[in-house]
Amino acid sequence: MEETAIFAGGCFWCMVKPFDTLPGIDKVVSGYTGGHTVNPTYEEVSSHTTGHTEAVQITFDPSIISYKDLVQIYWQQTDPTDAMGQFQDRGDNYRPVIFVKDEEQKKIASASRQELIDSKRFDEPIVTKIEDAKPFYPAEEEHQEFYRKDPLRFQMEEAGGRERFINKNWK
């Protein structure tokens, strides 16, 4: 039986590729969650008036890849010390959050966060939030699988600090 995970780590374009081709992943959908507007648009979310965060919803087969594995991959795509954006993407709609669907996900995400804190990998505090999942709204079609649709623009987005940070802190 498939499960879902929801992660926010800056621009959703950059959060698809790391998960998209892994064994056990059925699909990765870019979208919006955590806000108070029903079915928001990209423009509305970008206006910072809906309370939504750009995120990805990952549908996966837990017999092939575990939620714990997904959380570990998530950490390695983000700067967990930056509460109000990721890399060049600034604002509450780009904040890093693990949205948990149930107590088991919360337990796994919280333990993983504590392991990261205990590792002392970063000099700054770990500020990534763990929040209860709220309705997830898929983004417009042009935002889905963006790294495949517009590889040049995607590469420019990655070059905005994300790739350098990941290579320095996670490789």
C-alpha positions as CSV (number, residue, x, y, z in Angstrom):
1,M,0.0,0.0,0.0
2,E,1.4,3.4,-1.0
3,E,2.0,6.2,1.4
4,T,2.7,9.9,1.0
5,A,5.2,12.3,2.4
6,I,5.2,16.1,2.2
7,F,8.3,18.2,2.3
8,A,9.0,21.9,1.9
9,G,12.5,23.0,1.2
10,G,12.5,26.2,-0.8
11,C,11.4,26.3,-4.4
12,F,9.5,23.2,-5.2
13,W,11.2,22.9,-8.6
14,C,14.4,21.9,-6.8
15,M,12.7,19.5,-4.4
16,V,11.4,17.2,-7.2
17,K,14.5,15.8,-8.9
18,P,16.2,14.4,-5.7
19,F,13.2,12.1,-5.1
20,D,11.7,11.6,-8.6
21,T,13.8,8.7,-9.9
22,L,14.4,6.8,-6.7
23,P,13.2,3.1,-6.6
24,G,9.9,3.0,-4.8
25,I,8.8,6.5,-5.7
26,D,5.5,6.5,-7.7
27,K,5.2,10.2,-8.2
28,V,6.4,13.6,-6.9
29,V,3.9,16.5,-7.2
30,S,4.8,20.2,-6.8
31,G,2.2,22.1,-4.8
32,Y,1.2,24.3,-1.9
33,T,0.3,23.4,1.7
34,G,0.0,24.9,5.1
35,G,-2.1,27.9,4.3
36,H,-5.7,29.1,4.7
37,T,-6.8,29.6,1.0
38,V,-8.5,26.7,-0.8
39,N,-6.8,25.8,-4.1
40,P,-4.3,28.7,-4.2
41,T,-2.5,29.8,-7.4
42,Y,1.2,30.3,-7.7
43,E,0.6,34.1,-7.9
44,E,-1.5,34.0,-4.7
45,V,1.1,32.0,-2.8
46,S,3.9,34.3,-4.1
47,S,2.0,37.3,-2.7
48,H,2.5,35.9,0.8
49,T,-1.2,36.4,1.6
50,T,-2.3,32.7,1.7
51,G,0.0,31.3,4.3
52,H,1.0,28.5,2.0
53,T,4.5,27.0,1.5
54,E,5.8,25.5,-1.7
55,A,6.2,21.8,-1.1
56,V,6.4,18.4,-2.8
57,Q,4.0,15.5,-2.1
58,I,5.8,12.2,-2.7
59,T,3.8,9.0,-3.2
60,F,6.0,6.0,-2.4
61,D,5.9,2.3,-1.7
62,P,7.2,1.8,1.9
63,S,8.2,-1.8,1.1
64,I,10.8,-0.4,-1.3
65,I,11.8,2.9,0.3
66,S,11.0,3.9,3.9
67,Y,9.7,7.2,5.2
68,K,12.8,7.4,7.3
69,D,14.9,7.2,4.1
70,L,12.9,9.9,2.5
71,V,13.5,12.2,5.6
72,Q,17.2,11.6,5.4
73,I,17.2,12.5,1.7
74,Y,15.1,15.6,2.5
75,W,17.7,16.9,5.0
76,Q,20.4,16.7,2.3
77,Q,18.4,18.9,0.0
78,T,18.0,21.8,2.4
79,D,19.7,24.3,4.7
80,P,18.1,23.3,8.0
81,T,19.4,26.5,9.7
82,D,17.5,28.9,7.5
83,A,13.9,29.4,8.7
84,M,12.7,32.0,6.2
85,G,13.6,30.6,2.9
86,Q,16.2,28.4,1.1
87,F,19.2,29.8,-0.7
88,Q,18.1,32.6,-3.1
89,D,14.4,31.9,-2.5
90,R,13.3,34.1,0.4
91,G,10.0,34.4,2.3
92,D,7.6,32.3,4.3
93,N,6.4,30.4,1.2
94,Y,9.9,28.9,0.9
95,R,10.4,27.9,4.5
96,P,11.7,24.4,5.3
97,V,9.1,22.2,6.8
98,I,8.4,18.5,7.2
99,F,4.7,18.1,7.1
100,V,3.7,14.9,8.9
101,K,0.5,12.9,8.2
102,D,0.4,10.8,11.4
103,E,2.1,10.1,14.7
104,E,4.5,7.6,13.1
105,Q,5.7,10.1,10.6
106,K,6.0,12.7,13.4
107,K,8.1,10.3,15.5
108,I,10.4,9.4,12.6
109,A,10.9,13.1,11.6
110,S,11.4,14.3,15.1
111,A,14.0,11.6,15.8
112,S,15.8,12.4,12.6
113,R,15.8,16.1,13.4
114,Q,17.2,15.3,16.9
115,E,20.0,13.2,15.3
116,L,20.9,16.1,13.0
117,I,21.0,18.5,16.1
118,D,23.1,16.0,18.0
119,S,25.5,15.5,15.1
120,K,26.7,19.2,15.4
121,R,27.1,19.2,11.6
122,F,26.0,22.9,11.6
123,D,27.1,25.7,13.8
124,E,23.7,27.4,13.7
125,P,20.6,26.0,15.3
126,I,18.4,23.6,13.3
127,V,15.2,25.5,12.6
128,T,13.3,23.3,10.2
129,K,9.8,22.8,11.5
130,I,7.8,19.6,11.8
131,E,4.1,20.4,11.4
132,D,0.9,18.5,10.9
133,A,0.0,18.1,7.3
134,K,-2.8,20.3,5.9
135,P,-4.5,20.0,2.6
136,F,-2.0,19.8,-0.3
137,Y,-2.9,21.5,-3.5
138,P,-1.0,20.6,-6.7
139,A,0.6,23.5,-8.5
140,E,-0.2,24.4,-12.0
141,E,1.0,22.1,-14.7
142,E,3.9,24.3,-15.8
143,H,5.5,23.7,-12.4
144,Q,5.3,19.9,-12.5
145,E,8.6,18.1,-13.3
146,F,10.1,21.5,-14.1
147,Y,13.6,20.1,-14.1
148,R,12.7,18.1,-17.2
149,K,10.6,20.8,-18.9
150,D,13.1,23.6,-18.6
151,P,16.5,22.1,-17.7
152,L,18.5,25.4,-18.4
153,R,16.3,27.5,-16.1
154,F,16.3,24.7,-13.5
155,Q,20.1,24.6,-13.6
156,M,20.2,28.4,-13.0
157,E,17.8,27.9,-10.0
158,E,20.1,25.2,-8.6
159,A,23.2,27.4,-9.1
160,G,21.6,30.0,-6.9
161,G,23.4,28.6,-3.9
162,R,21.6,25.3,-3.3
163,E,24.1,23.1,-5.2
164,R,27.1,24.8,-3.6
165,F,25.6,24.4,-0.1
166,I,24.7,20.8,-0.6
167,N,28.1,19.9,-1.9
168,K,29.8,21.7,1.0
169,N,27.6,20.4,3.8
170,W,26.2,17.1,2.7
171,K,28.6,15.4,0.2
